[in-house]
Structures are given as structure tokens and as C-alpha cells.
Amino acid sequence: MLDRSDTLPAWPRAAALRLLPTRGGRLALLALLALPVVLVDGLRVMDADLPGFIVGLARGAPVPPARGFLLEGLLFDGIGSALAAAGVPEGALALTWWGLGLLLFAGVAAVGLRRGEFAFRDLLLLVAFSHLVDTLALWIGKFDPWLMAFLLLSAWRRPAPALAGSVLAAFCNPILAVLSTAGVAAVDLALARRLRWAQSGAVLLAGVADLALAHRVLPGLVDRAGYARGLVAGLLHDAALLGPPSLVSAALVPFFLVRCFAGPFRYGGRGGAALLGCWAAAMLVVGCVATLDHTRVLCLLTLGPALAFLRHQARGPAMERWDWGLFALLVLCRLALSQIDGNGAVASTPYPLAPWQEP
């Protein structure tokens, strides 16, 4: 991006120069970016029946088969059951594991920054322009912070932590972990000609093991793929109405906003661009068509690959020389990007809601 520091308004540049040099200032900058998103989009608790299922699982009670996809992640089930066994009340169970997951995510991000696995500017761009913050705020009660921490770890350069992150993610959400790791591997292969064979093979084995063990321990559960097959007509109708705004709000606009500050674009030739394009097309089909949680799924699928992608890009001007006036304006524009799920946009939507009900 061109250096326009001589034309910057005084207050954005002064604020940036005050916050960027210190660790506390950078944390304050992240908080300042996250707070407006939470204030505009609000907080929302989802899957209120999940704690009851976890408590029942810990006590050996049967789980409704149609909701079995919520319990496919053995690691999630183990964490929830351990908290329930430790005496956490059912009413506080979801908030407890969600809060502990936030601490884990913050810890993984802090260690990654300290070890140079990614730069602060990469994390800053994801907080400012992706759907990271609103996905956490609007899906309280899910295990998403744990999964995000493992997906963040899966994008590290060091093979051992990256492999561990992918395997742990596979024991949380097998399908998503495999697809996310495929994206990280595609980025590394396309941009650095680095093969992640061990990590790719490990996440596949871990995903298969999780599914096999979960359905052996809890026979009769309907898995995610089976749940989707049972809702084919509804999913297609929902995708026709909400797929296009999801594509724009959760994929295209965040990508172009990040590109404004990520430095010159580069890729590993036509073959690399084709490989990344195929993976991106597959992710858009999954996020916009094959699921109801459009924005949330796209955010989770692209978190690791986006971090790997940013790490490989040529660096532009130093952050202190960014056009912080433009940055502040684009952050305000990003607040208009709504979280979209099967009920439309969380706040409001110009699109009619899909006239079908879950069986």
C-alpha cells in the first residue's frame, strides 16, 4: 500500500504511535477494535440444550439421536463432562467452558506472537476485519474458542505444534479440522512449496478415529453429514436466500479489507493460485450451501489458512506508517457486516427467512 502518512489526520496517527510500541498498548488496540463489534452485534447464547446433553453424557443418560452431531467431538465431550463432574452447575457449564476456551485462545495467540509464529499485524488484521470477534460473541456456549485455539496452533511453522493443533482440532470437530488443515497445507504448498504430509495424514486419522469412537460409544447418533442429508431441501432453499450475502459479508469483503494493509500479494505461480482457488471454492460451497451457520463456519474454516496466508505475504510499510485514517474508516465499515445464519442476519436482513422448519 502506498505511504500516505503525510496526509493522515492527526488523531489516528497519534493514537497508533502511542499504542503500537508497547505490549500493553497493543492489547489496548485489540480491545478497542473488538469492543465496537460486541456493542453493535451484541451477545447471544446458542445451543442452550448442550449443557444438559453433556451432564446426561456424564451420568450415562441417553442423548437424542438427532442432536448427536453436537457430541461428535470427543475432546469437547471430555472437557464438558470433566467440568460437570467437578461440580460446575448445569446453568453455568456452557459459560465456564466458553470462558476457559477464551483464555486458551489468548494464551496460544500470545505464545505464537512471542515465538514469531506470526506478526502482531496479522492478528490485528484478523481482529479488525474478519468475523473472529462476533463469532465468539454471538455463539456463547459453544466450544468455538477451544477450536479456534487449536486451529490457530495448526497454522504454526513448527511442525510439532502444528500437528498437535490439527489433531486436537480433529477431536473437537473432525470435518472442519480436516478442511481447515487442507487450507493451511494448500497455502504452504502454493506459497512456500512446503509439504505438510505428516500433519495432513495425522488430522485425517484423528478425524476418522473421533467419528468412529464417538459413534461406538453413543450408537444411533446422527452425525453432521447425516444431519445435513436430512435437511437437503431446507439447506438448498436457505443457501439460495442467504448464500449470496454470506459470500459477500463473510468472505469477499473481509478479504479485500485485509488486503488493503497486508502488503503486496504474491503466490507460487499459476499452479499455486489454482490450488488455492480450488480450496477456496470448496470452502465457499461448505460455508454458503452445506451448513446453516454460514458466517460462523466460514470464520472457523478460514482462521488457520488466513493466518498462514498473511504470514507468507511480502510485508508492506511498517504499521506506524499505515494510513490510520483509512484504517479507522474501514473498521467502521466492517461493523456493517452482519453475522448470518439460517435465520438471516442476526440484527436484521433484507432477505426473507427460509419458510421451513427443522424436523
N, C-alpha and C positions, 0 to 999 in steps of 0.2 A: 504494500500500500504506500502511496506517496506520502512524504513527510510534509504535513501541513501545520507543524507546531507553531509557526509564526502567526497563523490565523486563528488559533484556538481562543475561545472565550477564557477569561481569567480563572473563573471558579472551577471548571472541571480539571484544568491542568494543575492548579494549585492543590486541589484535593488529591489528585493522583500522586503528585510528587510528595505529598505529606504521608500518604498511606503506604505506598509501594516499598520504601526502603526497609521497613521493619516487619518482623513476623506478626506482631500484634496489629499493625496497620493493614496487613494483607488479610488477616482474619476478619477485621472490621469491614474491609471492602467486600469480602464474600458475603458477610451478613447483610450489608447494605443492598447488595444485589438480590439476595434471597427474600428479604423482608417484604418488598413490594409485591412479589409473586404470591406470597402467602396471604397478604392483606387483600389482594384483588381476587384471587381464586378461592380463598378460604380453606377450611379443613373439613375433611369428610371421612367417616369411618365406614369401611366396606367389609362385606362377608361377616356380619355380626354372628352368624352361626358357627364360624370356625372354632372359637374357643370351646364351645360346647362339644364339638366333634373331637377336639384334642383331649378334653377331660374324659370323654367317653372312651377314647382310644386308650388312655392311661388306665382306665378301670376295666377294660375288656368288653365294653358295650359295643353293640353293632353300629355301624355307620351307614346312613342311607346310600345305596349304591350310586345313585345319580349324582351325588356330590363327592364321589370318590376322587375326582381329579384334584380336589383341594388337599388331599392327603397323599399324593404320589411322591412327594419329596421326603425321603426317609430322614434326612437331616433336620428339616423343618419339624417333622413329627416328633423327633427325638428331643429337640430343643423345647418345644411346647409341652411335651409330656414331662420333661425334667422340671420345668417351671411349675407345672401343676402339682407334681409330686413334692416339690419344695414348699408347697403351701400357698402359692400365689392364688388369690381368689379368682374365680372364673371371670368376674366383671372387670378385673384389672389385667387379665392374662395377655390379651392382644396388645394393650398399650405397653406392657412390660417387654415383650419380645420385640415390638417395634422400636422402642427406645434403646434397648440394648443393641439392636441392629444398627441404629444411627451412630452409636458410639464406635462400633466395629468399623463402619464405613469411614468415619472420620479418622480412625486410627490407621487404616490401610492407606488412605489418602496422605496422611502426614508422613508415614514411613516412606511411601513412594516418592514424595517430594524431597525428603531428606536424602534418599539414596540416588536421586537423579533419574528415577524411572520415567518421570515426565516433568515438565516445567510448570511453574505456577500459572503461566499464561494459558496453558492448556486447560487446567482446572477452572480458571477464571472464565474462559470462553464457554465451557460446558455449563457452569452455574448461570451465566448471564443469558445464554441464548438457547440452550436445549430445554427439554421438559423434565430435567432432573429434579428440580425443587418441587414443582407442582405435582409430579408423580408421587413423591414421598408424602406430600401434604394431603393429597386427595385420595390416597389409598391407605390410610391409617388402619392398622390391624392386620395388614398383610405382612409377609416376611420379606418384602421387597428390599429393605435396607441391607439385610444379610446377603441376599442375592446380588445386589449392586456391589457390595464389598468384594465378593468373590469374582464377579465379572471384571471389576477394576484390577484385581490381582492377576487375572488371566491375561491381561494386556501388557504385563511387565516384560522387560527384555530378558531378565534372568530366567533360564528355563525351569528351574525347580519351583520357584514361587508361582510362575505362570501355570505350570502343570497342576500344582496343588489348587490354584484358584479355579481352574476349569473342572477338576474332579469334584471339588466341594460344590460348585455350582450345579453339576450334574446330579448330585444327591439332593438338590433343592428343587430344580425344575429341569428334568433331563432334556426335553425337546429344545427349550430355549438355550440351555447351556451349549448344546451341540451346534446350534445355528450361530450363536454368538462367537464361539471358538472358531467356527468356519470363517467368519468375517475377519477375526484377528489374523488367522493363518493366511487368508487371501490378501490382506493388507501387507503383511510381511513378505509374502512371496512376490507380490506385484511391485512393491516399492523398495525392497531390500534384497530380493532373491534369497530369502531365508526360509527354509523349510521347517515347519513345526510338526514333524512327524510324530514324535513321542506324545506331545500334548494333544494332537488330534486323535490319535489312537486311544489314549487314556480316557478322554472325555466320552468317546463312543462306548468303550467298555463300561465306564462308570454309569452312563445313562441307561444302558441295557440292564445292568445289574440292579439299578434302582427300581426300574419298572418291574423287573421280574420278582424282586424281593417284596416290593410293596403289594403286588397283586397275589403273591403267595401267602403273605401274612394276612391280608384282607381280601379274600377271594370274593368275586362278584362285583367289585367296584368297576364303575365305568371310567375309563381313562380319558385323557384330554382328547385324543383322536376320536374315540368313540362318542364322546360328548359332542364334538363338532359334527360328526357324521349324522347324529340325530337332529341337528339343527341346520341342515344344509339349506333348506328353503329360507329360513329366517336369516341365516348368515348372508346369503346372496342378496336378499332384499335390503338388509342393513348396510351391506357394502355399497349397493347402488346409491343409497341416500347419503351415507356418511364416509364412504371411502374417499371420494374426491377432497372434501375438506380435511380429512385426516392426512392425506398425502401432502397437501399444502401446508397445514398447520404444524404437523409433527415431523415432517421430513424435509421438504424443499426450503421453506423459509428459514428454519434454524440452520440448515447447511449454508445458505447464502449469507446469513448474518455472521456466522463463524468465519466464513471465507474472507470477510472484509478485513479481518485482523490476524489471520493465520499465516501470512507470508505467501510468497509465490507458490503456485500449485505445481507439483511435479508428480509424475507417475512413471512406472517402469516400462515404457513403450506401449505399443498397441495391445500386445498380449496382456500386459498388466491391467490396462484400462478395461479390456474386455472381461477379464476375470472379476475385477471389482464391480463392473456393471452387472454381470450375471448374479453375483451375490446380492447386490442392492435390489435388483428386480425381484429376486426370491423373497427378500425381507419385506418389500412393499406388498407383495401378494399375501404374505402371512399376516402382516400388521393391518392391512386395509380390508382384507377379504376373509381370511380364515379365523378371525377372532372377533370378539365383541369389545374388548378393551383396547381399542385402536392405539391411542396415544401412549398408554402405559406399555403395551407390548413393543411398540416401535422404540420407545426410550430404552427399555431393558435390552432389546436386541442390538442396539447400536452403541451402547455405552462403551463397551470394550473396544470394538473396532474404531469408533470415533477417536478414542484416546490414542490408539496405535497409529491412526492416520495423522493426527496432529503431531505426534512425535516424529514422524518421518518427513514432515514438510520443511522446506527451507525456511529459516527464520527471517521475518521481515524486520522492520525497525524495532529498536528497544521499546518496551512498554511505556517508558517515560516519554517517548516521542510519539505515541499514538495520538490520533485526533480524538481526544476525550470528549469533546463536544458532540461529535458524531456518535461515539460510543454511548453516551448518555441518551441521545435521541433514539438510537436503535433499541436500547434496553426498554425505553418507554413503549416503543412499537411492539416489542416482544410480549408485553403484558396483554396485548390483544389476542394472542394465540391461546385459544381455549383448549382444555383437556377434553377429548372426545371419546365417548364410549358408546355402548349400544343404546343409550337413552339420548344421544345427541351431545351437544356441547354442555359442559357442566353448568355454566352460568345461563346461557341462552343460545338458541340456534335458529337460523332462518330455515333450516331443513325440517320437514315434517318427520315425526318419530315413526319408526317402523311399526306398523299395526299388527304385530304378532306377539305372542306371549310364550314364555318358556313352558315346556310341558311339565 
